[in-house]
Amino acid sequence: MSDRGQLRSINEDSGGIFTNDSGQLLAIVADGMGGHLAGDVASELAVAFIKEKWENIKQIHSPVEAEKWLHNVMTEMNQTIYQRSLENEKYEGMGTTVVISICTKDFVTIAHIGDSRCYLLNETSFEQVTNDHSLVNELIRTGQITKMDAEQHPRKNVLLKAVGTEEIVHADIQTINWEVNNRVLLCSDGLTNKLTDEEIEQYLRSKTDLDEIAKEFIHLANERGGEDNITLAIIQKNSPEQVGDL
């Protein structure tokens, strides 16, 4: 689900959930940036690129295979968007954050570049799986500021890397196990800048309908200012007795 928010004239976010031949899911959220209209071009290119690649493979069999596939595809995606930015001056400097999750019956493999996030909710915990590639997160990591300081930092939105802004960029890739009723949330910072992790967990844990959760998230982000575009994807692992595997 994606929303342009309350103030932006266009939505520079893109996203989607796609299925391959074996019914495995791939979810992506991309938050574009740069120049007039260039941000939405970059994010749409990223989503269209991954959609075509995913729908043309039959099945992912193992975490090693998933991680290798994501590494290769993210590298090629970056080169494609970077090359487009060089070919048209209107797109100069464009880029996009990307967070992707491959969801199989047994595991989830996540790749990301930028500050769009992946969270995992299970029976006992709720955690941010990805690590923001942002200036403030690096300052937190090195002990120069606190998480509370980061909320009001004047350079809060400065990214250390994004897809398409450099000729070579490396994604962080990892695989996690998941059990029945676990939920994965992918989202742009239009959501996480307006809701705390505690609030996100509360809604993910207390409500059963995923569409209802997504609508409530977007409503709250807009109610609290909606200065940015808001995009999110929620995937739940169902039991074999439920319809479908995911």
C-alpha positions as CSV (number, residue, x, y, z in Angstrom):
1,M,0.0,0.0,0.0
2,S,1.4,3.4,-0.9
3,D,0.2,7.0,-0.3
4,R,1.7,10.3,-1.4
5,G,1.0,11.9,2.0
6,Q,-0.4,15.3,2.8
7,L,2.2,17.7,1.4
8,R,4.0,16.1,-1.6
9,S,2.5,16.7,-5.1
10,I,3.7,13.4,-6.4
11,N,4.5,10.0,-4.9
12,E,8.2,9.2,-5.3
13,D,7.8,5.8,-3.5
14,S,7.1,2.6,-5.3
15,G,6.5,-1.0,-4.1
16,G,4.9,-4.3,-4.8
17,I,4.5,-8.0,-3.9
18,F,5.3,-10.4,-6.7
19,T,5.0,-14.2,-7.1
20,N,7.3,-16.5,-9.0
21,D,6.3,-19.8,-10.7
22,S,6.4,-21.8,-7.5
23,G,4.3,-19.3,-5.5
24,Q,7.2,-17.8,-3.5
25,L,6.8,-14.1,-2.8
26,L,9.1,-11.2,-3.2
27,A,8.2,-7.8,-1.6
28,I,9.9,-4.5,-2.4
29,V,9.6,-1.0,-1.1
30,A,11.6,1.8,-2.9
31,D,11.8,5.5,-1.8
32,G,13.0,7.6,-4.7
33,M,14.9,10.9,-4.5
34,G,16.6,13.5,-6.7
35,G,15.7,16.3,-9.1
36,H,12.3,17.1,-10.7
37,L,10.4,13.9,-11.2
38,A,13.6,11.9,-11.0
39,G,12.8,10.2,-7.7
40,D,9.7,8.5,-8.9
41,V,11.5,7.4,-12.0
42,A,14.3,5.8,-9.9
43,S,11.9,4.0,-7.6
44,E,9.6,2.8,-10.4
45,L,12.7,1.5,-12.4
46,A,13.8,-0.5,-9.3
47,V,10.4,-2.1,-8.8
48,A,9.8,-2.9,-12.5
49,F,13.3,-4.3,-12.7
50,I,12.9,-6.7,-9.8
51,K,9.4,-7.7,-10.8
52,E,10.6,-8.9,-14.2
53,K,13.5,-10.7,-12.8
54,W,11.5,-12.5,-10.1
55,E,8.6,-13.5,-12.3
56,N,11.1,-15.2,-14.7
57,I,12.6,-17.6,-12.1
58,K,11.0,-20.8,-11.2
59,Q,12.0,-21.3,-7.5
60,I,14.5,-20.4,-4.8
61,H,15.6,-23.5,-3.0
62,S,18.0,-22.3,-0.3
63,P,19.2,-19.2,1.6
64,V,22.5,-19.4,-0.2
65,E,20.7,-19.3,-3.5
66,A,18.4,-16.5,-2.4
67,E,21.4,-14.4,-1.2
68,K,23.4,-14.9,-4.4
69,W,20.3,-14.0,-6.5
70,L,19.7,-10.8,-4.6
71,H,23.3,-9.8,-4.7
72,N,23.4,-10.2,-8.5
73,V,20.1,-8.5,-9.1
74,M,20.8,-5.6,-6.8
75,T,24.1,-5.0,-8.6
76,E,22.4,-5.1,-12.0
77,M,19.6,-2.8,-10.8
78,N,22.1,-0.3,-9.5
79,Q,23.9,-0.2,-12.8
80,T,20.7,0.1,-14.7
81,I,19.5,3.1,-12.7
82,Y,22.9,4.8,-12.6
83,Q,23.2,4.4,-16.4
84,R,19.8,6.0,-16.9
85,S,20.8,9.0,-14.7
86,L,23.8,9.6,-17.0
87,E,21.8,9.4,-20.2
88,N,19.2,12.1,-19.4
89,E,20.1,15.3,-17.6
90,K,16.7,15.5,-16.1
91,Y,17.6,12.3,-14.1
92,E,21.0,13.5,-13.0
93,G,21.7,12.4,-9.4
94,M,18.6,10.4,-9.0
95,G,18.5,7.4,-6.8
96,T,16.3,5.3,-4.6
97,T,16.4,3.3,-1.3
98,V,15.4,-0.3,-1.8
99,V,14.4,-3.0,0.7
100,I,13.5,-6.4,-0.6
101,S,12.4,-9.6,1.1
102,I,12.2,-13.0,-0.6
103,C,9.6,-15.1,1.4
104,T,9.7,-18.9,1.1
105,K,8.0,-21.5,3.3
106,D,11.1,-21.8,5.5
107,F,13.0,-18.6,5.5
108,V,13.1,-14.9,4.5
109,T,16.1,-13.4,2.8
110,I,16.3,-9.6,3.0
111,A,18.4,-7.1,1.0
112,H,18.5,-3.4,1.5
113,I,20.3,-0.2,0.5
114,G,19.3,3.1,2.2
115,D,17.0,3.7,5.1
116,S,13.8,1.9,4.0
117,R,13.4,-0.8,6.6
118,C,12.4,-4.4,7.3
119,Y,10.9,-5.5,10.6
120,L,10.1,-9.0,11.9
121,L,7.3,-9.7,14.3
122,N,7.2,-13.1,16.0
123,E,5.5,-14.5,19.1
124,T,8.1,-13.1,21.6
125,S,9.7,-10.2,19.9
126,F,9.7,-7.3,17.4
127,E,12.9,-6.2,15.8
128,Q,14.3,-4.0,13.0
129,V,16.1,-6.5,10.8
130,T,17.9,-3.9,8.6
131,N,20.4,-1.3,9.6
132,D,19.8,2.2,8.1
133,H,22.5,3.4,5.7
134,S,22.1,7.0,7.1
135,L,24.3,9.6,8.6
136,V,22.4,9.7,11.9
137,N,22.5,5.9,12.2
138,E,26.3,6.0,11.8
139,L,26.5,8.7,14.5
140,I,24.4,6.5,16.8
141,R,26.6,3.5,16.0
142,T,29.8,5.4,16.9
143,G,28.3,6.8,20.1
144,Q,28.3,10.4,18.9
145,I,24.6,10.9,19.4
146,T,21.7,9.0,21.0
147,K,18.6,7.6,19.3
148,M,16.7,10.4,21.0
149,D,19.1,13.0,19.5
150,A,18.6,11.4,16.1
151,E,14.9,12.2,16.0
152,Q,15.6,15.9,15.8
153,H,18.9,15.9,14.0
154,P,19.1,18.5,11.2
155,R,20.7,16.0,8.9
156,K,18.3,13.2,9.7
157,N,17.5,12.5,6.1
158,V,21.1,12.3,4.8
159,L,21.8,8.8,3.3
160,L,25.2,7.3,3.1
161,K,24.3,5.2,0.0
162,A,21.4,4.6,-2.3
163,V,20.6,2.6,-5.5
164,G,21.7,4.4,-8.7
165,T,23.7,7.3,-7.2
166,E,27.1,5.6,-7.7
167,E,28.5,3.1,-10.3
168,I,29.1,0.5,-7.6
169,V,27.1,0.1,-4.4
170,H,26.8,-3.0,-2.1
171,A,23.6,-4.2,-0.5
172,D,23.4,-5.7,3.0
173,I,21.9,-9.2,2.6
174,Q,20.8,-11.6,5.3
175,T,18.5,-14.6,5.9
176,I,16.2,-15.1,8.9
177,N,13.9,-18.0,9.9
178,W,10.3,-17.5,10.3
179,E,7.4,-19.5,11.8
180,V,3.7,-19.6,11.4
181,N,2.0,-16.3,12.1
182,N,5.3,-14.3,11.9
183,R,4.9,-11.1,10.0
184,V,7.5,-9.2,8.0
185,L,7.0,-5.4,7.4
186,L,8.8,-3.4,4.7
187,C,8.4,0.3,4.8
188,S,9.7,3.7,3.7
189,D,10.7,6.4,6.2
190,G,7.4,8.1,5.6
191,L,6.1,5.6,8.1
192,T,8.9,5.3,10.5
193,N,9.4,9.0,10.9
194,K,5.8,9.3,12.2
195,L,5.3,6.1,14.2
196,T,7.5,4.7,16.9
197,D,8.7,1.1,16.8
198,E,6.5,0.4,19.8
199,E,3.4,1.7,18.0
200,I,4.2,-0.3,14.9
201,E,4.6,-3.5,17.0
202,Q,1.3,-2.7,18.8
203,Y,-0.7,-2.5,15.6
204,L,1.0,-5.5,14.0
205,R,0.4,-7.6,17.1
206,S,-3.1,-6.6,18.0
207,K,-4.9,-6.7,14.6
208,T,-5.4,-9.7,12.3
209,D,-6.4,-8.1,9.0
210,L,-3.3,-6.9,7.1
211,D,-5.2,-4.4,5.0
212,E,-6.7,-2.9,8.1
213,I,-3.2,-2.5,9.6
214,A,-1.8,-1.0,6.4
215,K,-4.6,1.6,6.2
216,E,-4.2,2.5,9.9
217,F,-0.5,3.0,9.5
218,I,-1.0,5.4,6.5
219,H,-3.9,7.2,8.3
220,L,-1.7,7.8,11.4
221,A,1.3,9.0,9.4
222,N,-0.9,11.4,7.5
223,E,-2.7,12.5,10.7
224,R,0.7,13.4,12.2
225,G,1.7,15.7,9.3
226,G,2.2,13.3,6.3
227,E,5.1,15.4,5.0
228,D,6.5,12.4,3.1
229,N,5.2,9.6,0.9
230,I,4.3,6.5,2.8
231,T,4.7,2.9,1.4
232,L,4.6,-0.4,3.2
233,A,4.3,-4.1,2.5
234,I,3.2,-6.7,5.1
235,I,3.7,-10.5,4.7
236,Q,2.4,-13.1,7.1
237,K,3.4,-16.8,7.1
238,N,0.2,-18.8,7.3
239,S,-0.2,-22.4,8.6
240,P,-0.7,-25.2,6.1
241,E,-4.4,-25.3,7.1
242,Q,-4.9,-21.7,6.0
243,V,-5.4,-20.7,2.3
244,G,-2.0,-20.6,0.7
245,D,1.4,-20.9,2.2
246,L,2.1,-17.2,2.8
